[in-house]
Amino acid sequence: MTTKTSSAVPSTSSEWARYEPRLFADLGTLTERQWQLKFYGIHHDMTGDKVALIDPAVLQSGRTRVCDVLAEAESVGAHHNVG
């Protein structure tokens, strides 16, 4: 018989970072087949520019990945084409 031990330590509120305001921006929408999706960005640096919140290459990579996941969702069904 083997005994399983957990290395997880329960978190306490004293370990959590205190609330800090974040820069938040609408990154546009994506219409893919019958899907309608809204993209948002959030960043810890409040001095940044909302336009430059996320590198365009990273955003494009995310959009590509989302399209792949949407194809998987379509094969499962039971959705309303919103996200």
C-alpha positions in Angstrom: 0.0 0.0 0.0 1.3 3.4 -0.9 0.5 6.6 0.9 0.0 9.7 -1.1 1.2 12.9 0.5 0.4 16.3 -0.6 3.0 19.0 -1.0 0.3 21.7 -1.4 0.2 24.3 1.3 -3.1 25.9 2.0 -3.0 29.6 1.1 -4.0 32.3 3.5 -5.1 35.8 2.8 -1.7 37.1 4.1 0.0 35.4 1.1 -2.1 37.2 -1.4 -0.9 40.3 -3.1 -2.9 43.4 -2.2 -5.2 44.8 -4.8 -3.6 47.1 -7.3 -5.4 48.9 -10.2 -4.8 47.4 -13.6 -4.8 48.9 -17.1 -7.7 47.4 -19.0 -8.5 47.8 -22.7 -11.0 46.5 -25.3 -8.9 44.7 -27.9 -11.6 44.4 -30.5 -13.9 41.6 -31.6 -13.5 38.5 -33.6 -16.1 37.1 -35.9 -15.2 33.5 -36.8 -17.8 31.5 -38.7 -20.9 32.1 -36.5 -18.9 33.0 -33.4 -18.8 36.5 -31.9 -16.1 37.1 -29.4 -14.8 40.1 -27.5 -11.1 40.4 -26.6 -9.9 42.3 -23.6 -6.4 43.0 -22.3 -5.3 43.6 -18.7 -1.8 44.7 -17.6 -0.3 45.6 -14.2 1.6 48.6 -15.6 -0.8 51.6 -15.3 1.6 53.9 -17.0 1.4 52.0 -20.3 -0.7 52.9 -23.3 -3.9 51.0 -23.9 -3.1 50.8 -27.6 0.2 49.1 -26.9 -1.2 46.9 -24.1 -0.4 43.6 -25.9 2.2 43.0 -28.5 0.3 42.6 -31.9 2.1 39.3 -32.6 0.9 37.9 -29.2 -2.6 39.1 -29.9 -2.5 37.4 -33.3 -1.2 34.2 -31.8 -4.1 34.3 -29.3 -6.6 34.9 -32.0 -5.2 31.9 -34.0 -5.4 29.7 -30.9 -9.0 30.8 -30.2 -10.0 29.8 -33.8 -8.6 26.3 -33.2 -10.5 26.0 -29.9 -13.7 27.2 -31.6 -13.4 24.4 -34.1 -13.2 21.9 -31.2 -16.3 23.5 -29.6 -18.2 23.2 -32.8 -17.6 19.5 -32.9 -18.9 19.1 -29.3 -22.0 21.3 -29.8 -24.3 22.6 -27.0 -23.2 26.2 -27.3 -24.7 29.5 -28.5 -21.7 30.8 -30.6 -20.8 33.5 -28.1 -17.8 33.9 -25.9 
